[in-house]
Amino acid sequence: MMMMMMMMMMMMMVWIATNKHYHRSTLEQLLRERNGTTRKITSDENRYHMMWNR
């Protein structure tokens, strides 16, 4: 289970890095679908934004 999570994280990072200029809305959508809520900002999203937007 943990390994799968790590792999998914890595793939997400690579995918975001390659699609940097429009990653925000797509990431929001993905997180929203995964969480099943319409919450806009999650801790995951904040972490990614801090990584890529500095």
ZINOR-V634998 format. One record per pair of residues at least 12 apart in sequence whose C-alpha atoms are under 6 Angstrom apart, sorted by sequence separation. I is the first residue (numbers start at 1). J is the second residue. D is the distance in whole Angstrom. If there is no record, write none. Layout:
I_J_D, I_J_D
//
This chain:
none
//
